[in-house]
């Protein structure tokens, strides 16, 4: 690890030395460059990060962010559907500078990041923010995620609004570690307890299988404070949750994203939601491209929360543990180590249509 850090410092220095040798650079400018280099290397070594990677923090738009294009904003009577979350003009307005991000925007963008990540070999799951609201009310016996085995995901992300302040909980099932990322660097160990209650006391033993209920297994879990850059204002906590989540999902150090990026990142999230969102009306279900509505009977996916017409989903009766074939069931099937339960409610003809 020390050799890696040393190599990183040398690489950064090698890139900056030609700049320092320029004859037209003033002494003051050279001093500024050296100070920036020193601060960057110190921060990298302090947080066990590679200086070359952490140098991305000096960019206005770090390279791990996806490309975006300008699109017209929503009209008052328009809505967009982003991975099952419906956003209107009022929701999108919370992304304007100086505003607090609302839960619909946070959930929608994290769901978008999840879908993009899960196209690869490793998979993540994002729990909606209202799961933490249930925990705070002492309700752990939720009907959500009855057929989801958390052990098949590399990490589990949960945005939490804690007394008006957004934080991010990230669970690594394989490491048995629960990390909480807070841009104000507070202590949120209580959510570690919430997680244990949710998995063990309610017998939702989906993390490592039924044998994990013992006290010995419970003690193997660890709580770690996630490393987040410091928030310097009173309204960008939600922005930091999204910045940290995207960095984690894309295997980038969270320290790359700082307060200086917040304004640009808000615009970035706005563009991405408008790019990926599908315009819809009140009668269209989340089978947006193939919805045959309007229909009166609806069903909700237990995994992603999408609302579908029962006719569009080809489901004849309401099932509280229904799993849709839009992404959820396909995702489970594509993970070879997971066997589908025999009781799973799904129309096989419809599934074959999506898989072929």
N, C-alpha and C positions, 0 to 999 in steps of 0.2 A: 504493500500500500504506500509506504514512504517513497519507494522508487517511482511509483506511478505519479505521485504528487510532484516529485522532483523533475521528472520528465515533462510534466505539464507546465511547470514554471519555465523550464528551459525553452519549450515550444512557444509559449506566449512571448517570452523575451526575444526569441529569434525573429518573431514577426514584427515586434515593435522597434528593435534596434535600428533597422534601416530607416525607419521614420525619424528616429532621434538624430540620425546622422545628416539629415537634410540641412543644407546650408541656410535655407531661407526660413528655418524654424527659429523663433525667438527663444531666448533662455526661459522666459516665463512659460511659454507653451511646452517646452521640454520638461520643465518641472511638473506641469499638470499631468503630462503623460506618465511620468515616473510615479507620481502619487497615485494615479488610477491603477497602474500596474501593481504597485505595492499593496494597495487596498484589496484588489482582486485576488492576488495570491494569498494574502493573509486570510481573507474570508474563505477561500477554497480549502486551505490547510486546516483552518479552525473547524470546518464542517465536513472534513474528509471527502471533499469533492475534487474532481479534476479541474484545474484552472482553465484549461482550454474549453471545456464544456461550459463552465460557469461564465466565461467571457461573453456568452450569448446575452447576458444581462445588460451589456452595454448597447445592444441594438434596440432601436425603437420598436421593432417588430421581430422578436426572436424567430429563428428559422423553423422551429418545430410547429409554429402556427400554420394552419392551412391557408391556401390562397382564397381570396374572396373577391366578389365583384359588387358593384353598386346596383341595388334594386330599389324600385319605388316602395315607399313605406306603406303601411296598411291604411286604408280608409276607415272611417268610423264604423261602417257596417260590414267590414271584412274580417275574416278570421283565417288563421293558418293552423294546420295540424302538423306537429313535429313529433314523430315517433309516439303517437297516441295522446300527446298533450296539446290541447287547443289553446291558442293564444290570440287575443284580440289587440286592438290598438292601445287600450289602457295598459295591458300587460307589457307590451313592447316599450311603452313610455317609461317604464321603470329602469330601462337601460340607458336613459339619458343621464348626462353628467349631473351629479348632485342628488340623484334619487337612490332609494333603497331597492335592490332587486327583490321581486316577489317570488313566492314559492313556485309558481307555474313556470316562470322563466328559468329558475335554477333547475327544476326537475326536467324541463324540456331539453336544456342544453346538455345536461349530464346524460340523459337518455340518448342523445345524438352521439356523444362521445363513446358511449357503450356500444352502440350499433356499429360504429366504425371500427372499434377495437376488436369486436367479436367476429369480424370477417377474416381475421388471421388465426394463428394457431393457439394463442392464449385467449382466455375469455374472462370478462369481468361482469359483475352484476351491480346495478345501481338500485338501491332501495329508495322509494320516494320519501320525501321529507316528513310526510304525515306518520310514518312508522315511529319516528322519534316522539311525535306528539302523543301517540298512543302509549309509548313507554313512560313519558312524563306523567301521564294520567294513571299509571300503574296497570295498564292493560298490556299484558304480554301474550295473552292467549289469542293472538290475531289469526284470522282465517287466511291471511295472505301467505303465499309461497308454500302451500302445503306439499306441492310435488317438486319443489326445488331443493336439490342437494347442494349446499354451499361449497362442499369440498371440491366441486368440479370447476370452481372459478379461482383464478390467480389472486384476485382481490375483490372485496365487497366495499362499495362506497355508499355512504349515507350522509346527505346534507342535513344539518341540524340547525334549527333556529332556536337559540338558547336565550330567552328573555330579550328578543329583538336583535340578537347578534348571531350572524351566520358562522358556523364552524363546519369542518368536514371530518367525519370519522371514516377511517380506512382499515379494514380487517384483512389480514393475511392468514387464511386458514392453514396453509402449509407450515407457516412459521409460528402459528398460535400467538400472533401479535395484534393488538388493537392500537392504532395510532390516531390521535386527534390533532388536526391542524387548525390552529387558531391564529389569525393575523394580529390579535392583541396579546398573544402569548399567555392566555389564562390557563387555569387548572380545570380540566373537565374530566377528571377520573371517574366521575359518577356515571358517565356513559359506558365506561368499561364494565361497571356493575350491571347496567341495563342490558348490555350485550350478553353477559353471562346468564342473567335471569331469562332472557328471551330464548336462549339456546338450551338451557339445562332445566330450569324449574318448570317450564311449560312442556318439557319433553319434545321440544323442537330440536332434536339432536341431529341436525342436518350437516354439521360441520365436519365431523370425522366419524360419523356412524353411531349406532345405538350404544356401543361400549363406552362412549365418552362421558357417561353420566356420573361416574365416580368422582369423589373429592380429589383424588390424586390427579386425574386428568384435568379437573377444573383448575388446580393450582399451577398447571403447566402453562396457562395463558399469561401473557405479559401485557402491561400497559406502557406505551411509549408516547411521549409528546412529539408530534410531528414537527419537522423543521419548516417554518413558514417565514417569509419576509415580513417585516413589521408594517402594519397599517398605520398611516399617519393622518387620517382624517376620520370623520364619523359616519361615512355612508358607503364605504367600499368593501365591507366585510363579505357581502355576497360575491363581489367581483373576485376577491381573493380565493373564495371557495372554488369558483370555476377555474381560475388560473392554476391553483394547486392541483385540482382534479385532472386537468388536461396534461399537466406536467407529469403527474404520477402515471396516468394511463399510457403516455408516450415515452415513459422511462427517462424523463428529463429531471434534473435536480429542481426541486420546487423553489430554491433560492434564485433561480434565473429570473423569475417573475417578481417584480417589485412595485412599490407604490407608483413609480414613474410610468409604469405600463398601464395603469388602470383606465385612463381615459381612452387610450388606443384600444384596449381590450374590450371595453364596452361597445365600441363601434364594430369591432371584429365579431363579437357575439351576435349583435344585431344583424349584421350582414349574413352570417352563417345560418341563423334561424330563418331569415327571409329566403335564402337560397335553397335550404333543405325542406322548408315547410310547404305543404300542399294547401292551396286555397280551397275552402269548403264552405258549405252552408249548414244550417241546423239539421237537415234531414240526411246528411251524408255520414255514414259510419266510418270507422277507421280502416275498412277495406276501401280506401279512397279511390283506387284505380279501377276497382271492379264492383263497387257498391251498386246494388240494384234497387236501392230505396226509392221512396220512403217506405219503412216498415214500422210496425208498432212494437214488436218484441225485440228486446236487446239482451246481450250477455256480455259480461266483462271477463277479460283474461286474468287468471289468478297470478300470472307471472309479471306481465308488463303493464297491466291496468287498462289496456285498450278496450273501448266499447264498440261492439260489433252488432249488427242486425243478426238475429238468430238465423234468418233465411240466408244471408250472405255467408255466414260461417257454416251453414248446413248443419246446424244443431237443432234437434227437435225439442229438447227439454233443458231447463235451466240447471246448470251444474256449478256449485260454488267453487269447485277446483278445476274448472275448464282451463285448458291451455291452448292459446291460439296458434295457428300455423303460419302467421305472418313472419315471425322471427323466432319465437320462443321454442316451439316444438322442433323446428328445423335445427335450431342451435343445439338442443339437447341430443338430437339424433346424430349430429355431426361430431359429437364428443364420444369417441369410441368406447371409453371406459364406463359409460353410464348406460344402464339398461332401463328402458321405459317400463313403468308399471303396467300390469295388465288392465287395470281399471281406468286407464287414461281415456278421457272423453275426446275423441277426435274422429272426423270422417276421413277414412283412408283414401278415398277417391280424391277428395279435396287436397289432402297432403301430397299425393302423387303429382298433382297438377303443379304444386309449388316446387317440388323437388326436381322435376324434369324440365 
